[in-house]
Amino acid sequence: MNTLESSQLPIPGETLADYIRRLRIGLGLNQKEIALKAGVHPQSIGKMERGITATLNHKTKNGLATALGIPAEYLEAVCKGISVEATAALKFCPNCWVPGTPPDPLWMTLRSKYCFACAAELRSHCSRCQEAILSLKHRFCPYCGTAYKAD
């Protein structure tokens, strides 16, 4: 993916409908074309742009991000009404992380997907219940009790 232009960043307070429409028009695509590129039904794009749909499932979010040429985190930020920086989820390497220690700063960057030391995929959600990991102070998920790191 090329360097992102500032025009692709969500504008504070911008709705999902306005954001998708602005990017789609900027690419010179109609709803049907963007839906085809994203792998979603054209009516879904229409619902998003009319403000009927304000949340996106994982598949739709990733497909739409690919079609619009933006990171999925941008769509997540718009859906939640937060800044892009705030979507940088707490991530850790299941192989390198030592329970009770803070995550390595390199794991926390927006585009980090894999551990720089061992190439393992970084985790930001519980492997069992898929709830977001909000703190690495403890070794277990507060929702289901699953250990974050298998010993």
C-alpha positions in Angstrom: 0.0 0.0 0.0 1.4 3.4 -0.9 1.9 6.2 1.5 -1.6 7.4 2.6 -2.6 10.9 1.9 -4.0 13.1 4.6 -7.2 13.3 2.6 -7.8 9.6 3.3 -7.7 10.1 7.1 -11.1 10.3 8.8 -12.1 13.9 9.7 -13.0 14.2 13.4 -16.7 13.9 13.8 -17.2 12.4 10.3 -19.8 9.6 10.1 -19.2 6.3 8.4 -21.6 7.3 5.7 -19.8 10.6 4.9 -16.4 9.0 5.1 -17.2 6.1 2.7 -18.9 8.4 0.3 -16.0 10.9 0.3 -13.4 8.2 -0.3 -15.5 6.4 -3.0 -16.2 9.7 -4.9 -12.5 10.6 -4.6 -11.6 7.3 -6.3 -14.1 8.0 -9.0 -16.1 4.8 -8.3 -19.9 4.3 -8.1 -21.5 2.2 -5.3 -21.7 -0.9 -7.5 -18.0 -0.8 -8.4 -16.8 -0.3 -4.8 -19.1 -3.1 -3.6 -17.6 -5.4 -6.2 -14.0 -4.5 -5.2 -15.0 -4.9 -1.5 -16.8 -8.2 -2.0 -20.1 -6.9 -0.5 -23.6 -6.5 -1.9 -24.2 -3.1 -3.6 -27.2 -2.5 -1.3 -24.8 -2.8 1.7 -22.8 0.2 0.4 -26.0 2.1 -0.2 -27.1 1.4 3.4 -23.7 2.5 4.7 -23.8 5.8 2.7 -27.4 6.5 3.8 -26.4 6.0 7.5 -28.6 3.0 8.0 -25.5 0.8 8.7 -23.1 2.3 11.3 -21.1 -0.8 12.2 -19.1 -3.2 10.1 -18.3 -6.8 10.6 -14.7 -8.1 10.2 -15.2 -9.3 6.6 -16.9 -6.1 5.4 -14.5 -3.8 7.2 -11.4 -5.5 5.7 -13.0 -5.8 2.2 -14.1 -2.1 2.2 -10.7 -1.0 3.5 -8.9 -2.9 0.7 -11.3 -1.4 -1.9 -10.8 2.1 -0.6 -7.1 1.7 -0.2 -7.0 2.5 3.5 -6.1 0.6 6.7 -9.1 -1.2 8.4 -8.2 0.8 11.5 -9.5 4.0 9.8 -13.0 2.4 9.3 -12.9 1.1 12.9 -12.1 4.6 14.2 -15.0 6.2 12.2 -17.5 3.5 13.4 -16.5 4.1 17.0 -16.2 7.9 16.7 -12.7 8.0 17.9 -9.3 9.1 16.6 -7.2 6.8 14.5 -4.5 6.8 17.1 -7.0 5.4 19.7 -7.6 2.3 17.6 -4.1 1.1 18.1 -5.2 -1.9 20.2 -3.0 -3.4 22.9 -1.1 -6.1 21.0 1.4 -8.7 22.2 3.5 -11.6 20.9 2.2 -14.9 22.4 5.8 -16.2 22.2 7.9 -13.3 23.4 5.7 -11.5 25.9 6.5 -12.1 29.6 3.3 -12.0 31.7 3.1 -8.9 33.9 5.4 -6.8 31.7 4.3 -4.1 29.3 4.1 -4.9 25.6 7.1 -3.9 23.5 6.5 -0.5 21.9 7.2 -1.9 18.4 4.1 -4.2 18.8 1.9 -1.2 19.4 2.3 0.7 16.1 -0.7 0.9 13.9 0.6 -1.3 11.2 2.3 -3.9 13.4 0.9 -7.4 12.6 3.8 -9.7 13.4 6.5 -9.8 16.1 9.8 -8.2 15.0 11.8 -10.9 16.9 10.1 -14.2 16.2 7.7 -13.3 13.3 4.6 -14.7 15.2 1.3 -13.0 14.6 0.5 -10.4 17.3 -2.6 -10.9 19.3 -5.0 -8.1 20.3 -8.0 -10.3 21.2 -8.5 -13.3 23.5 -8.1 -16.5 21.5 -11.2 -18.0 23.0 -13.9 -15.4 23.4 -12.4 -12.8 20.9 -12.8 -9.9 23.5 -10.3 -7.1 23.1 -7.3 -7.3 25.4 -7.5 -4.1 27.5 -4.6 -4.8 29.9 -1.6 -7.1 30.1 -1.3 -6.5 33.9 -2.8 -10.0 34.4 -2.2 -13.3 32.7 -5.8 -14.2 32.0 -8.8 -12.9 30.0 -11.2 -11.3 32.5 -14.2 -12.5 30.4 -13.5 -16.2 30.0 -10.4 -16.9 32.1 -8.3 -18.1 29.2 -4.5 -17.6 29.6 -3.2 -15.0 27.2 0.0 -17.0 26.8 0.2 -20.8 26.7 3.1 -21.9 28.9 
